[in-house]
Amino acid sequence: MPAPERRVSGVVRMKNWNLSVVISHVLLAALFVAVLLPGEKKTAPYGAMLCAMALMEGVYLYRVMRRPGKLSSASDIMSILWALMLVWEVLVSKLDLCHPVLAPALENIFAVFSEDYLEMGRGILSSLEILLIGVVVGLALGTLLGLICGWHQRLKEVFFPIAGVLAPIPSIVFAPYVIAIMPTFRSASVVVILLGIFWPTFLKTIISVESIDKNMVDSARTLELGGFAMIFEVLLPYSMPGIVKGLKVTMTTAVMMLTFAEMMGSTVGMGYYIVNYNTYGNYTKVIAGIIVVGLVVTLLSSLVSVIQKKAIKWQNY
């Protein structure tokens, strides 16, 4: 592209970025004013909501400073978020036009975080502990047994069809039975997550072993590598990038299964918090719990992205 055209393109792009930033902050200012104005509906003090807005703006600015190239998309996302919150604030808190129970005021929702932070914190820690055990054990077993079955033809012929049937079945289908037969709910939750992670990992690992370059296998055989050496020194390094690349889907699936399991019989956890207050019709806390789950999933996804970049640096995500 000639230099003048590049300059024109750069100017247009900068104008679009500036416009998106302006729109985002105009909506933020409008929301701030709307929160401060008196309304028809009595709500909790707006301090917690203003703190949450400041935190969201801080995260946005931090992301923009770290990745200036994402300024436009980040600003668009914030514009949508501020617009939705502004509409909710006006319709619910200021005009009181929505259902008093199903559509709680934003001030009330954000106040929950300052009131129930200890209960929410215990639930998050409990859920993350179960999640970590289930995911690690499921990935380890699925990968190891998948490598062994993928390498031994007879084992593959036996277990590959079984995995093909069980892998597509969501483990939450087995949750009621697993919860009934396991000694504790925590062990049942771990098993539900393990089953949901194990079979897809097992199946994907066998397929990965089948796709390995035959020249690589022949070269390893010329070195007279034994079965275990072949598995851990050749097949495992070859399959590891595919496993790491699928971590985001794995983690998201695990959180979904955990939340569902917690809704069925737990006394603590993110899913329990939601279903418990849903039973009492406290939709203010239900929505707060849903926000917590979304935040935890987002943080886990960011952590997985860091692991992916560190573990397989030559891959682009």
N, C-alpha and C positions, 0 to 999 in steps of 0.2 A: 504494500500500500504506500503511495507517495506521501511525503512528509505533510503537505497541507491537509490531505484527507485524514491522516492519523490525528492531526491536531483538532480537526473538526469533530472527529469521532470521540476524542478524549473530552472535548468541551461538552458535547451532548451527554456523554456518560456522567460527567461531573454534575451537570445540571439535574439529571435524573436523581443522582445520589442526594444532592442538596434538597431537592423537592421532597424526596421520601423522608429525609431527616426532619425537615420543617413540618410535614404533615404529622409525623409521629409525635413531635413535641407540642404541636398545637393541640392534638387530641389529649396528650398528657395534661396540658394546662387546663383544658376544658374539664377533664375528669377531676382535677384538683379543685377547681372552683365549684363543681357540682357537689363534691363531697362536703365542702365547707358550708354550702347554702342550706338553710333549713328546709325540711321536707314534710310531707303529709304523714309519713310513717315514723313511728318511734323506733330508733335503732340503738345499737351499742355505740359507745364512744368510737370516734373515727381514728384514734391514734394508731391502732394496730393496722388498719388499712393503709394509712399514710406511710407507715414503716414498710409495709409490703410493697407499696408502689415505689418507694425509694430503693428498696433492695432489687426489684426488677429492673429499674433504670440503671442501677449500678452494674448489674450483670450484663445488661445490654452494652453499656459503655466499655466495660472490660473486654467483652468479646470483640467489639469494634476496634479497640486499640491493639488487641493481639492479632486480629485478622482484618486489616483495613479493606481488603478486597471483598469482604462479605458485608460491607456497610449497607448497600442497597437492600439486600435480602433481609438482613437483621432489622433494618428500619421498617420494612414492609410487615414483618412479623409483629413487631411492636405496635405498629399502626392498627393492625387487626385486633390485637389484644386490648389496646386502649379503647378502641371503638366499641368492642363488645362490652367491656366494663362500663363505659360511659352510658350505653343504651340500657344496660341492666340497672345502673345506679339511678337513672332518670325515671325509668318505668316503675321500679320497685320502691326505692327509698323516697324519691321526691314526689312522684305522682300517685304512688300506691295503687297501681292499676292491675297488679298481678296477684295470683293466689297467695294468701298470707303464709301458708305452710310450705307449699311446693316451691315457691320462689322467695327464699329468704334474702334479706338485705346483705350486700357485700360487707358492710361494716360488721354484721353479726358473724358472717363466715370467717372473716380474718380475725375476729376477736377470739374464735375458738382456739387458734394456734397459741395465743397467750394464756388461755385458760387450761387447755388440755395438753400442754407440751410434754409433761412427764408421761402421761398415758400414751401419747403418740410416740414418744421416744422409746418407751419400753416395747411397744408394738413393732416399731421399725427394727430394733435390735433383735427381737425374737424372730421376725420374719427373715432377716438377713442371715441369721445363724442357720436356720433350716435351709434357706436357699443355697448357701455356700456348700453345706454338706451334700445336699442332693445333686447339685450341679457338678461338683468336683468328683464325687464317686461315680455318677452317671457317665461323665466324660471319660474318666480313667478306665472304667470297666468296658464301656462301649468301644473305646479305641483299642485297648489291649486285646480283647476277645475278637474284635473285628479284624485286627492284623493277623491273629493266629488263624481264624477261619478263612480269611482271604488268601492266606499263603498255602494252606492245606486244602487241596481240591475236594477231598471226601467230606471234610467238615463244612466246606462252603456249600456243597450240594445238599447237605442236610439242613443247615441253619439259615441259608440265604432265603429260601422260600418262606420259612417261619418269620424271619424279620420283615419280609415283604408284606406279610399279612398284619403283623403287630405294629409296625412303625407308623402307618397312617392313622391308627386308632388313638384318639386323644386319651392320655392317661387319666383325665378327670372322669372318664366313663367308669374306671375301676375304683374311683375314690370312695364311694359309699361302702363297698365291700372291704377295701383295704383298711379303712377307718374302723370297721367292725371287727376285723381279725387281729389287728396290731395291738400290742399292750398299751401303748400311749398314743395320744394324738400327735405328738411331735414326731415319733417314729413313723406314724402313718403318713404324715405330710412329707417326710424325707423320701419314703418309698414312692409316693405319687410323683414327686419331682424326678426321682431316679428313673422310674419307668418311662416318663415322658422324654428324658434326655438319652437314656441308654439305647433304646431301639433305633431311633433315627441316626444316632452316632455310629452304632454298630453297622447298620446298613450302608451308610455313607463311607465308612472306612473300608468295608469289603469292596465296594465299587472303586474306591481310590486305589486299592491294591491291584485290582484288575487292570487299571489304566496305566500302571507303571511301565516305563520304557523297557522293552525286553532286553535291549543292549545293556542297560544298567544292571539287570538281573544276571545276565550272562557274565558281565565283568565281575560282579560280586562272587559268582560261583567259581570263577577261575582263581579267586583268592582263597577258595575252600572255606568260606564262612559257614558256620553251623546254623541250625535253625533259629536259635535265639539271637545269635549275632546278626543274621539276616533281618530278623524282625526289628531289633532295636537300633541297628546301625544303618540299615538301608530303607526298610519300609516305613518305619516311624518318622524319620526326617522327611521322607517324601510326602507322607500324608499330613504332617503337622500344619503346613500353610493352609490347607483346606479346612482343617478343624478350627484354626484361629480365625479364619475369615468368616466362619459361621457362628462365631461367639455371640454376635448381637442377636441373631434370631434365637439362638439357644437360651440366652438370658431372658429375652422378652417372653418366650414360651414358658420358662421356668417361673417367672413372676406371675403369669396368668394362672398357671396350675396351682401355685402356692396360695394365691388370693382366693381361688375357688375352694381349695381344701379348707382354708381357715374359716370360710363362711359356713362350713358344714358342722363344726363341732369344737372349734378352738375357744379358749378363754383369753387369748391374747394374740396380737398380731394386727397387721394392716387390714386384712380382710375381715377379721372379727370386729374391729372398730366400726367398719361400715355397716355390717349386717346387724350388729347389736343396736346401733342407734336407728337404723332403718326399722327395726322391730317396734321401737317406741315412737316412730313417726317424727324423729328429730332430723329433718332433712338439712338443717344448717350444718350439723356435724357430719352428716353423710357426705355432703358436697366437700366439706373440709377434708374428710378422709380420702375421697377420690383425688383431690388435689395432691395430697401427700403421696399416694400411690404413683401419680404422674410424675412428681418430682423425683421420687426414688428411682423409677424406671429411667428417667432422663439422666440422672447422675450415674447409674450403672452403665447406660449406653455410652456416656462420655468416658468412663473408666475403661470399658472394653475397647473403645477407639484408641485410647492411649496404649493399651496392651498390644493391639494389632500393629500399630506403627512401630513399637519397640521390637516386637517379636519377628515380624517379617517386613523389614524396612524397604525391601525392593518392590513391594506391592503398593499400588496406589488405591486409595479409598475415596 
